[in-house]
Amino acid sequence: MLKKQLKKIKFLRELNRILYRMNIKAKFRKPLIDYLLKSKKLKELNRKDLITRANNCYQYHHPEVLKLVDAYYLEDTPSEVKEELKFRECEISSPHVFEINNVYLIGKYAVGLTEQGEFIRETSVPYYCNNVYLHTADSISLRGLTSYYMSKSSKELPIACSLINSWNHNNYYQWVINTLTRLEGIKYFENKTGLKVPLIIHSEPNKWQIESLKYLGYQDEDFIFWRNQKTLVRKLIVPSFRNLYQDDNTYSGYTSPQGCRWVAEALKQYIRKNCTLNKDVHPYVYISRRKAVGRRILNESQVYECLQSYNFRSYILEELSLAEQINLFSQAKFIIAPHGAGLSNIIYSTDAKVIEICGETPPTLNFAAIARTLGFQYGCLTNPNNNNLSKEDGNIQVNIERLIAMIDMLM
């Protein structure tokens, strides 16, 4: 057994050194980790495994049955988009929070490895289906694996929960929808056990990440900033991701409405008590991306002229604080916006209508999933002849006649 481990250590060390010197480590890391996972040379523990193998496991909600009604779209919307937007019923499994003893966190994204060298998948990124290896491989570093096998020294923590993954550092959607929703599990664990769980977060977090955590009751002393140092956590607390898992290669993007409502109510309650906010926000909201990197509206002046006739008012989210964004969406009755992370804020809305502006097809239907699971009327406005929108960040030329037709459908 020891001989096999030494061979594995030597192989990883030499491979890491060669790839680093050739400056091609990043290019080959993902397929290599992908191979290790698929070949079972790097064993993993998924959510089902943790339910039976964690030192303690707590279920804190029943499964959620989602009934999504048909969305709104124009007749010439691409058939694959129409298919995705049809009525469907599905079930999100019960959320759990796991207590796992003696877990090593390694690498840039603090992924967890047990004492037996098993990779804990729930410490990486949300997984929606079986086709997750490349996403998971993105989280694991060769240097981290090498340090796990080679380095005898490590930092030690008595108890912690890691909120780090390769998707959520600068991605507002991933932070709000797939990170904050997990904290309901941490709150449940703390109430159940009486233990306080510090949170491991990125070493240079965004302002809105710290603000959102403080709105949920955390203080500076509750944060541990991750420095990429191998760390042994005596009790690692791992809340499950709150999303629909499908046992095939189909990506759905469906996230627990119960989890979204928990986040929304907690944050809205905080800002009502602690923030002085403008009560004169308009209920008909257009979100402009003119300050964003991509997916800007090329003919925005024409679009806004059209929207003004329906009494819409334009807002730029980059100019608003987190509290102001929450306040805006909590009072919105009709929201129109290009596809973008700012649409995550619809979780703060109540009984809203939502139109998502896309190119020929939407990059993903995540916001359609959120809106429909929350019971909102949702319209997907595609715009033909936007070939540049085959790229996720391409800008959009909106067809004004199509925009009017879509608004009239939802009015």
C-alpha positions as CSV (number, residue, x, y, z in Angstrom):
1,M,0.0,0.0,0.0
2,L,2.8,2.4,1.0
3,K,4.7,1.6,-2.2
4,K,1.7,2.4,-4.3
5,Q,1.2,5.8,-2.5
6,L,4.9,6.7,-3.0
7,K,4.7,5.9,-6.7
8,K,1.6,8.1,-7.0
9,I,3.4,11.0,-5.2
10,K,6.4,10.7,-7.4
11,F,4.3,10.7,-10.6
12,L,2.3,13.7,-9.6
13,R,5.4,15.7,-8.5
14,E,7.2,15.0,-11.7
15,L,4.2,15.7,-13.9
16,N,3.5,19.0,-12.1
17,R,7.2,20.1,-12.5
18,I,7.3,19.2,-16.2
19,L,4.0,20.9,-17.1
20,Y,5.0,24.0,-15.1
21,R,8.3,24.4,-16.9
22,M,6.7,23.9,-20.3
23,N,4.1,26.5,-19.4
24,I,1.3,24.2,-20.5
25,K,0.1,23.0,-17.1
26,A,-3.2,24.9,-17.4
27,K,-3.9,23.4,-20.9
28,F,-3.4,19.8,-19.7
29,R,-4.6,20.0,-16.1
30,K,-8.4,19.7,-16.9
31,P,-8.2,16.7,-19.2
32,L,-5.7,15.0,-16.8
33,I,-8.0,15.5,-13.8
34,D,-10.9,14.5,-15.9
35,Y,-9.1,11.3,-16.8
36,L,-8.3,10.6,-13.1
37,L,-11.9,11.0,-12.1
38,K,-13.4,9.0,-14.9
39,S,-10.9,6.2,-14.5
40,K,-11.5,6.2,-10.7
41,K,-7.8,6.7,-10.0
42,L,-9.1,9.7,-8.1
43,K,-12.1,8.4,-6.2
44,E,-14.9,10.7,-5.3
45,L,-17.8,10.9,-2.8
46,N,-21.0,12.3,-4.3
47,R,-24.1,13.4,-2.3
48,K,-25.6,10.0,-2.1
49,D,-22.3,8.6,-0.6
50,L,-22.2,11.4,2.0
51,I,-25.7,10.6,3.2
52,T,-24.4,7.2,4.4
53,R,-20.7,7.9,5.1
54,A,-20.6,11.4,6.7
55,N,-20.0,11.4,10.5
56,N,-23.3,13.2,10.9
57,C,-26.0,14.0,8.3
58,Y,-29.0,16.3,8.8
59,Q,-31.9,16.6,6.4
60,Y,-33.7,20.0,6.9
61,H,-36.5,20.0,4.3
62,H,-38.6,17.6,2.4
63,P,-38.2,17.2,-1.4
64,E,-39.7,20.0,-3.5
65,V,-42.0,19.2,-6.4
66,L,-41.7,21.9,-9.1
67,K,-44.6,22.6,-11.5
68,L,-43.4,24.9,-14.2
69,V,-46.1,26.3,-16.5
70,D,-45.4,27.2,-20.1
71,A,-43.4,30.4,-20.7
72,Y,-44.2,33.1,-23.2
73,Y,-42.4,33.3,-26.5
74,L,-43.0,34.4,-30.1
75,E,-44.0,31.9,-32.8
76,D,-40.6,31.9,-34.6
77,T,-38.6,31.2,-31.4
78,P,-36.1,28.4,-32.1
79,S,-37.7,25.0,-31.5
80,E,-35.1,23.9,-29.0
81,V,-35.9,26.9,-26.8
82,K,-39.6,26.2,-27.1
83,E,-39.0,22.7,-26.0
84,E,-37.1,23.8,-22.9
85,L,-39.8,26.3,-22.0
86,K,-42.7,23.8,-22.1
87,F,-44.7,22.8,-19.0
88,R,-42.8,20.3,-16.9
89,E,-42.9,18.7,-13.4
90,C,-39.8,17.7,-11.6
91,E,-38.5,17.2,-8.1
92,I,-35.6,18.6,-6.2
93,S,-34.3,16.2,-3.6
94,S,-34.2,17.0,0.1
95,P,-31.3,19.3,1.2
96,H,-28.8,18.0,3.7
97,V,-25.9,19.3,5.7
98,F,-23.0,17.0,6.3
99,E,-20.4,16.9,9.1
100,I,-17.3,15.2,7.9
101,N,-14.3,14.7,10.2
102,N,-10.6,15.2,9.2
103,V,-10.9,16.6,5.7
104,Y,-8.0,18.3,3.9
105,L,-8.8,21.4,1.8
106,I,-6.4,21.9,-1.1
107,G,-5.7,24.1,-4.1
108,K,-7.0,27.4,-5.3
109,Y,-10.6,26.4,-4.7
110,A,-10.3,24.6,-1.4
111,V,-11.7,21.3,-2.6
112,G,-12.0,18.6,0.0
113,L,-10.1,15.3,0.2
114,T,-10.8,12.7,2.9
115,E,-8.0,11.0,4.8
116,Q,-8.4,8.1,2.3
117,G,-7.8,10.5,-0.6
118,E,-11.4,10.6,-1.8
119,F,-12.5,13.8,-3.5
120,I,-15.7,15.2,-1.9
121,R,-17.7,16.5,-5.0
122,E,-20.0,18.7,-2.9
123,T,-16.9,20.9,-2.1
124,S,-16.4,21.8,-5.7
125,V,-19.2,23.2,-7.9
126,P,-22.9,22.6,-8.3
127,Y,-23.7,19.5,-10.3
128,Y,-26.9,19.2,-12.3
129,C,-26.3,16.0,-14.2
130,N,-23.8,13.2,-14.9
131,N,-21.8,15.3,-17.4
132,V,-19.9,17.1,-14.7
133,Y,-16.3,15.9,-15.0
134,L,-14.9,18.9,-16.8
135,H,-16.6,21.3,-14.4
136,T,-15.3,19.3,-11.5
137,A,-11.8,19.0,-13.0
138,D,-11.7,22.8,-13.2
139,S,-11.7,22.9,-9.4
140,I,-8.8,20.6,-8.7
141,S,-5.2,21.6,-9.1
142,L,-2.2,19.3,-9.7
143,R,-0.3,21.4,-7.2
144,G,-3.1,20.9,-4.6
145,L,-3.1,17.1,-5.2
146,T,0.7,17.1,-4.9
147,S,0.6,19.0,-1.7
148,Y,-2.0,16.6,-0.3
149,Y,0.3,13.6,-0.9
150,M,3.7,15.2,-0.3
151,S,3.4,18.0,2.2
152,K,3.4,16.9,5.9
153,S,2.7,20.4,7.1
154,S,-0.7,21.9,7.0
155,K,-2.8,24.5,8.7
156,E,-5.4,23.2,11.0
157,L,-9.0,24.4,11.8
158,P,-11.3,22.8,14.4
159,I,-14.5,23.5,12.3
160,A,-15.4,25.4,9.1
161,C,-17.5,25.5,6.0
162,S,-15.9,26.4,2.7
163,L,-17.9,28.6,0.3
164,I,-15.2,28.7,-2.3
165,N,-15.6,27.2,-5.8
166,S,-14.3,27.9,-9.3
167,W,-17.6,29.5,-10.4
168,N,-18.6,31.9,-7.8
169,H,-15.7,34.4,-7.2
170,N,-16.7,37.1,-9.6
171,N,-20.1,35.6,-10.7
172,Y,-23.0,37.3,-9.0
173,Y,-25.5,34.6,-10.2
174,Q,-23.4,31.7,-8.8
175,W,-22.9,33.6,-5.5
176,V,-26.5,34.4,-4.9
177,I,-28.2,31.3,-6.4
178,N,-25.8,28.5,-5.7
179,T,-23.8,29.8,-2.7
180,L,-26.1,31.9,-0.4
181,T,-28.9,29.3,-0.7
182,R,-26.6,26.7,0.9
183,L,-26.3,28.8,4.1
184,E,-29.8,27.8,5.2
185,G,-28.1,24.4,5.9
186,I,-25.4,26.0,8.0
187,K,-27.9,28.0,10.0
188,Y,-29.9,24.8,10.6
189,F,-26.7,22.9,11.7
190,E,-25.8,25.7,14.1
191,N,-29.2,25.7,15.7
192,K,-29.2,21.9,15.9
193,T,-25.8,21.5,17.4
194,G,-25.0,24.8,19.1
195,L,-21.7,25.0,17.2
196,K,-20.6,28.2,15.4
197,V,-19.3,27.5,11.9
198,P,-16.7,29.9,10.5
199,L,-16.9,30.5,6.7
200,I,-13.9,30.0,4.4
201,I,-14.2,32.6,1.6
202,H,-12.0,33.9,-1.2
203,S,-8.9,35.9,-0.1
204,E,-10.1,39.0,-2.1
205,P,-13.9,38.8,-2.0
206,N,-16.1,41.3,-3.8
207,K,-17.8,43.9,-1.8
208,W,-21.3,42.5,-2.5
209,Q,-20.2,39.1,-1.3
210,I,-19.2,40.5,2.1
211,E,-22.3,42.7,2.3
212,S,-24.6,39.7,1.5
213,L,-23.0,37.6,4.2
214,K,-23.3,40.4,6.8
215,Y,-27.0,40.8,5.8
216,L,-27.3,37.1,6.8
217,G,-25.9,37.9,10.2
218,Y,-22.2,37.1,9.8
219,Q,-19.4,39.4,11.1
220,D,-15.7,39.9,10.1
221,E,-14.6,37.5,12.8
222,D,-16.7,34.7,11.1
223,F,-14.6,34.8,7.9
224,I,-11.5,32.8,7.1
225,F,-9.7,34.1,4.0
226,W,-8.4,31.2,1.9
227,R,-4.7,31.5,1.0
228,N,-4.3,28.3,-1.0
229,Q,-2.6,26.5,1.9
230,K,-3.3,22.9,2.6
231,T,-5.6,22.9,5.6
232,L,-6.9,20.1,7.8
233,V,-10.4,20.8,9.0
234,R,-11.3,18.6,11.9
235,K,-15.0,19.1,11.3
236,L,-15.8,20.2,7.8
237,I,-19.5,21.2,7.5
238,V,-20.8,20.7,3.9
239,P,-24.3,21.9,3.0
240,S,-25.6,20.3,-0.2
241,F,-26.2,22.5,-3.3
242,R,-29.9,23.4,-3.7
243,N,-30.4,22.4,-7.3
244,L,-32.1,19.8,-9.4
245,Y,-29.9,16.8,-10.2
246,Q,-30.8,14.7,-13.2
247,D,-29.3,11.3,-13.7
248,D,-28.4,11.9,-17.3
249,N,-26.5,14.5,-19.3
250,T,-29.3,17.0,-19.4
251,Y,-28.5,20.4,-17.8
252,S,-31.6,22.1,-16.3
253,G,-30.5,25.0,-14.2
254,Y,-33.4,24.5,-11.8
255,T,-32.6,25.7,-8.2
256,S,-34.7,25.3,-5.1
257,P,-37.4,28.0,-4.9
258,Q,-37.5,27.3,-1.2
259,G,-33.7,28.2,-0.9
260,C,-34.2,31.3,-3.1
261,R,-37.0,32.5,-0.9
262,W,-35.0,31.9,2.3
263,V,-32.2,34.1,0.9
264,A,-34.6,36.8,-0.3
265,E,-36.5,37.0,2.9
266,A,-33.4,37.1,5.1
267,L,-31.8,39.9,3.0
268,K,-35.0,41.9,2.6
269,Q,-35.6,41.7,6.4
270,Y,-32.1,43.0,7.1
271,I,-32.3,46.0,4.7
272,R,-35.8,47.0,6.0
273,K,-34.3,47.2,9.5
274,N,-30.9,48.6,8.9
275,C,-30.8,50.6,5.6
276,T,-32.3,53.9,4.6
277,L,-33.8,53.3,1.2
278,N,-35.5,55.3,-1.5
279,K,-39.2,54.3,-1.4
280,D,-39.9,56.0,-4.7
281,V,-38.6,53.1,-7.0
282,H,-40.6,52.5,-10.1
283,P,-42.5,49.2,-10.5
284,Y,-41.8,48.9,-14.2
285,V,-38.1,48.2,-14.5
286,Y,-35.7,48.0,-17.4
287,I,-32.2,46.9,-16.6
288,S,-29.6,48.5,-18.9
289,R,-26.2,46.7,-19.5
290,R,-24.5,49.7,-21.0
291,K,-21.7,49.5,-18.4
292,A,-21.3,45.8,-18.7
293,V,-18.6,44.0,-20.7
294,G,-21.0,42.1,-23.0
295,R,-24.6,41.6,-24.0
296,R,-25.2,45.3,-24.3
297,I,-28.2,46.5,-26.3
298,L,-26.9,48.0,-29.5
299,N,-30.0,50.0,-30.3
300,E,-30.8,50.9,-26.6
301,S,-32.0,54.4,-27.3
302,Q,-34.8,52.9,-29.6
303,V,-35.5,50.2,-27.0
304,Y,-35.9,52.7,-24.2
305,E,-38.0,55.0,-26.2
306,C,-40.4,52.1,-26.8
307,L,-40.3,51.1,-23.1
308,Q,-41.1,54.6,-22.0
309,S,-44.4,54.4,-23.8
310,Y,-45.2,51.5,-21.4
311,N,-44.0,53.6,-18.4
312,F,-40.8,51.7,-17.8
313,R,-37.8,53.3,-16.1
314,S,-34.2,52.4,-16.8
315,Y,-31.7,51.4,-14.1
316,I,-28.0,50.5,-14.2
317,L,-27.2,47.9,-11.5
318,E,-23.5,48.9,-11.5
319,E,-24.6,52.3,-10.1
320,L,-26.7,50.7,-7.2
321,S,-25.5,49.2,-3.9
322,L,-26.6,45.7,-3.1
323,A,-29.3,47.1,-0.7
324,E,-30.6,49.4,-3.5
325,Q,-30.7,46.5,-5.9
326,I,-32.7,44.3,-3.4
327,N,-35.0,47.2,-2.7
328,L,-35.6,47.9,-6.5
329,F,-36.4,44.3,-7.3
330,S,-38.5,43.7,-4.2
331,Q,-40.9,46.5,-5.5
332,A,-40.8,45.6,-9.2
333,K,-43.9,44.3,-10.9
334,F,-42.5,44.1,-14.5
335,I,-38.8,43.5,-15.3
336,I,-37.2,43.6,-18.7
337,A,-33.5,42.9,-19.0
338,P,-30.9,41.4,-21.3
339,H,-29.6,38.0,-20.2
340,G,-27.1,38.6,-17.3
341,A,-26.3,37.9,-13.7
342,G,-28.3,40.9,-12.5
343,L,-31.5,38.9,-13.3
344,S,-30.6,36.8,-10.2
345,N,-32.2,39.7,-8.3
346,I,-35.7,38.5,-9.4
347,I,-35.6,36.3,-6.3
348,Y,-36.4,39.4,-4.3
349,S,-39.5,40.1,-6.3
350,T,-43.1,39.0,-5.6
351,D,-45.5,38.0,-8.3
352,A,-43.5,39.8,-11.0
353,K,-43.5,39.6,-14.8
354,V,-40.1,39.0,-16.4
355,I,-39.0,39.4,-20.0
356,E,-35.4,38.2,-20.7
357,I,-33.8,39.7,-23.9
358,C,-31.5,37.4,-25.8
359,G,-30.0,37.1,-29.2
360,E,-31.0,34.2,-31.5
361,T,-31.0,31.9,-28.5
362,P,-30.3,32.5,-24.8
363,P,-26.9,31.4,-23.5
364,T,-28.7,29.5,-20.8
365,L,-32.2,29.2,-19.4
366,N,-31.2,29.7,-15.8
367,F,-33.3,32.8,-15.3
368,A,-36.3,31.2,-17.0
369,A,-36.0,28.4,-14.5
370,I,-35.8,30.7,-11.5
371,A,-38.7,32.9,-12.6
372,R,-41.0,29.9,-13.4
373,T,-40.2,28.0,-10.2
374,L,-41.1,31.2,-8.2
375,G,-44.4,31.3,-10.1
376,F,-43.7,34.4,-12.2
377,Q,-44.9,35.0,-15.8
378,Y,-41.8,34.7,-17.9
379,G,-41.2,35.7,-21.5
380,C,-38.1,34.8,-23.6
381,L,-37.5,37.4,-26.3
382,T,-35.2,36.0,-28.9
383,N,-33.9,38.2,-31.7
384,P,-33.1,36.7,-35.1
385,N,-30.1,37.8,-37.1
386,N,-27.9,38.1,-34.1
387,N,-25.2,35.7,-35.2
388,N,-22.7,37.2,-32.8
389,L,-24.9,35.9,-30.0
390,S,-23.7,32.4,-30.6
391,K,-21.0,33.7,-28.3
392,E,-22.2,34.2,-24.8
393,D,-21.1,37.8,-24.4
394,G,-22.2,39.1,-27.8
395,N,-24.1,42.3,-28.0
396,I,-27.8,42.3,-29.1
397,Q,-29.7,44.2,-31.7
398,V,-33.3,44.2,-30.5
399,N,-36.2,43.9,-32.9
400,I,-38.6,46.6,-31.7
401,E,-41.7,45.0,-33.2
402,R,-40.9,41.7,-31.4
403,L,-40.3,43.6,-28.2
404,I,-43.7,45.2,-28.4
405,A,-45.4,41.9,-29.2
406,M,-43.8,40.3,-26.2
407,I,-44.8,43.1,-23.8
408,D,-48.3,43.0,-25.1
409,M,-48.5,39.2,-24.4
410,L,-47.6,39.7,-20.8
411,M,-49.5,42.9,-20.1
